[in-house]
Amino acid sequence: QVQLVESGGGLVQPGGSLKLSCTASGTSFRFYTVGWYRQGPGNQRELVASITGSNSTAYADSWKGRFTISRDNNLNTVYLHMNSLKPDDTGVYYCNSKLPHRADSTWGQGTQVTVSS
């Protein structure tokens, strides 16, 4: 069973950058599809970006061009590089991992990102 831990959140000014990390333990991460989700205040979780085991990436329109998802299988970690941050990007960011042939998935505990001056 994979366990996920997110880190790297914090308070940043508009226009700033952050790098979030999602580190897996319990199994090799390399074959998992991993997604980063944002949950704003009072809102549902929405997909920000995802990366497959073969490194195919996808982005939601709101974050395309500003955020980049990548992975380092040697470190069992998936990253979300966040640039040109806006106050609307504020929320708790969660990572989710899933094997392609499985219906179940695993969530991390989330990391808070606050964009404010």
N, C-alpha and C positions, 0 to 999 in steps of 0.2 A: 504494500500500500504506500503510495507516494504521499509525502507531507510537503507543504509549501510554506515558505516564509518570505514575505515581502519586506523590503527596506528601502530607504532613500527618500522618503517623503519629508516634507517640512514646509516652512514658510518662505515664500519667494516673492519678489516684486514683479509686477507686470513687465513682460519682455525678458524675464530671466529664464534660466534653464535648471532642470533637475534630471537626474538619472535614477530611475527605480530599478530595483533588482528583485527577482523572484527566484529563490534558490530551493531546489528540491532535495529531499533526502528519502531514503528508503528504497530507491530503485534508480536505475539509469533513466535520465530524462530525455535521451536523444530521440526516441520515437514518438514522444508526446506532441500533440498540438497544444500550444499554450496561447491563451488570450489574456489581454489586459482589459479590465472593465473599470468604468468610473461610476460611482454612485454619488450623485449630488444630494443636497439636503432635500428630503421628502420625495426623492425620485427613485425610480427603479435603476438597477444596474444596467449600463449600456456598454456594448462592446466598443473599445477604442481601437485595438489592433490585435492581430493574431499572427502566429508563425507556426508552420507545420514542421514535422520532422525532417522534411527535405528542404527546409528554409524558404518555402513560399510564404509571402507576407500579404496581408490585407489590412486596409485601414478604413475606418469610418470617415465620412466626408469632413466632419468637424475638425478632425485632427490630421488629415492627410497633408503632407508637406511640412508639418511642424514637428510631428512625433515620428520616431523610428524605433521599430522593434528588432531585436537581434538576439542571438543565443550563443552561448559558449558551452558546448557539451562537455568539455573537459572539466568545467567548473559546475556543471549541472545547474546552470543559471540562464534565465532569460531576462533581458533588459528592456526598459522603455526609456528612450532618450527623448526628453521633453524640451522643446525649444520655443521661443517666442510665446511664453506662457501668458494666458489671459485670466482675468478674474473668473470667467465662466468655466475654466478648467478645474476650479476648486472642487474637491470631493475626496472621498475615500477610494483609493485605487486597489483593486483586487486582481490577483492572477488566478487563472483557472487552467487546469491541465486535463487532457483527455486523450486516450488512445483512440485511433481512428475506428477500430472495430468494436469499441465498447460504448454503451449508452451512459454509463456513470462517469462522473468527473469529480475533481477535487478542487476546493477553493482554499486560498490562503486566508489569513486573518485581516488583511488589508493594511494600507499605509495612507495616512492623511496627507493630502497636498492642499495647501492654502496659498492662493495667489492674491496678494493684496499689497497696497502701498501703505 
